[in-house]
């Protein structure tokens, strides 16, 4: 496309993954359809791209829009685990970041003994076996 600027390119492919899509767009494609596009959709896309418009398969367009739409705020640990106190939620968040007890104590201006107490309470409330299990629960990666 660099050799013939202004060339209207429409990609018709089997691949709908993000890497393939972004590669095509970076190379200058103005449209992207998957091989399951119907005859009418393909004809309309050719006309659209030839006239300078961008066109994408619906599932691709939806994904592109989602990528530029702000995500809804995710509930915090307090909202997801209402049994936790605010301070326990802070400690649990630090655990999910891989911080050790001394780091958590320093960050939250607590003693290491107090951090240990909070951690034991978190384990009991979440039914966690250990720090890794508590982190997995907090990150939604465990039952």
Buried (B, 14 or more C-beta within 10 A) or exposed (E): EEEEEEEBBBBBBEBBEEEBBEEBBEEEBBBBBBEEBEEEBBEBBBEBBEEEEBBBBEEBEEBBEEEEEEEEEEEEBBEEBEEBEEBBBBBBBBBBEEBEBEBBBEBBEBEBEBBBBBBEBBBEBBEBEEBEBBBBBBEEEBE
